[in-house]
Amino acid sequence: MRMVDLIEKKRDGMELTKEEIDFIIAGYTNDEIPDYQMSALAMAIFFNDMTTDERSYLTMAMVESGDQIDLSAIHGIKVDKHSTGGVGDTTTLVLAPLVAAVGVPVAKMSGRGLGHTGGTIDKLEAITGFSVEITNDQFIDLVNTNHVAVIGQTGNLTPADKKLYGLRDVTATVNSIPLIASSIMSKKIASGADAIVLDVKTGAGAFMKELDDAKELAKAMVGIGNKLGRKTMAVISDMSQPLGFAIGNALEVKEAIDTLAGKGPKDLYELCLTLGSHMVYLANKAETLEEARQKLEEVVANGKALEKFKTFVAAQGGNPEIVDDPSKLPTAKYTIEVEAKEDGVISAITADKIGTAAMILGAGRATKESKIDLAVGVVLLKKIGDNVKKGESLATIHSNQEEVADVIKRIEESYSISQGNVDIPSLVYDEIK
């Protein structure tokens, strides 16, 4: 088998076999196939797409290129959730204890984030003492005991994907549905999930700006998951404005606590109920989505969801007192209000600009070496459809530096104020099964 023949085959729109894809991924991972040939293949895939079979073969070849996590010692069906990202995406902090409170095992492997705010691990480390540095045995024991635990991504998971992703980034082949879908699904499958719920974002603050592109990606990932024997479904959700109110690590932990207590932002709570219902249903803990949602609403109402969060935090060394007293979380020195310059109705919020403003404050990483300030960020006070008066606060900046003119300017520019009626975007556009 020769790589040049396989490049030519894909260039001409033909379908690659499992053996051919295994040969390509093994050769590339072992440095036997050079970057320039893999670049040519990536571009051929970019233009000619892949069939569901090819996508599944590519996904499993990347899974098998490295370690695979064995979660078989955990009782029950392990359901993982993946979000394609956005601004103010606090769902994991809410979902993990929420679905665990109804008996669904949540064995979550998370990373640190590049971009607007930290990843799930960074957010959890805003809680004094919280540690994800636990052994695999401890991880499994915690999930079996409490139904929830979070561990850092360890081992050599999907090295082929890491290598290919780096190449795509410099060869203009990032925006390829089969390559994105297989990249995401390979990590979920290598992490040991039995079932997968995908939260695919669309809108100005999302990777997939257009709804049709988001649907195409969702269908591709669901197709791969189901083909490989994992019960998989996707929710297409809105990211034309930030989700919830808080953007920033400690600020998002506080918002998660509020949401688990039934006092959080309506959009964050509703999306968590939607995603959580699918997780509960796929875990066979409810016979219908309606029954699953009812169970989730019950554990919020009776306090069990919040209590589960407290148990989860304490079990991993964190201070559970933050649940009852969020002032024990890191707090910024300064709070600065961003005021509206006219009366009207909020018609748009450019999520990307809000996210960049939070990153400038120190809430996120521009590079892997950047140090995160866990206390800082932005809390929105107005969302699309809200009325506002001139001089009223649009958002509050939480900062450890007094001079934040650039941040204020970005937040002001992100808000659009209209005089007429405003259409409020849908929170959930579609569900793909």
Secondary structure as UniProt FT lines:
FT   HELIX           3..11
FT   TURN            12..13
FT   HELIX           18..29
FT   TURN            30..31
FT   HELIX           35..48
FT   HELIX           52..63
FT   TURN            64..65
FT   TURN            72..73
FT   STRAND          79..83
FT   HELIX           91..100
FT   TURN            101..103
FT   STRAND          106..110
FT   HELIX           120..124
FT   TURN            125..126
FT   TURN            128..129
FT   HELIX           136..146
FT   STRAND          148..152
FT   HELIX           159..169
FT   TURN            170..172
FT   HELIX           177..190
FT   TURN            191..192
FT   STRAND          195..202
FT   TURN            204..205
FT   HELIX           211..227
FT   TURN            228..229
FT   STRAND          231..238
FT   STRAND          246..247
FT   HELIX           249..260
FT   TURN            261..262
FT   HELIX           266..282
FT   TURN            283..284
FT   HELIX           289..301
FT   HELIX           304..315
FT   TURN            316..317
FT   HELIX           321..324
FT   HELIX           326..328
FT   STRAND          334..339
FT   STRAND          344..349
FT   HELIX           351..361
FT   TURN            368..369
FT   TURN            374..375
FT   STRAND          377..380
FT   TURN            384..385
FT   STRAND          387..388
FT   TURN            390..391
FT   STRAND          393..399
FT   HELIX           405..414
FT   STRAND          415..418
FT   STRAND          428..432
//
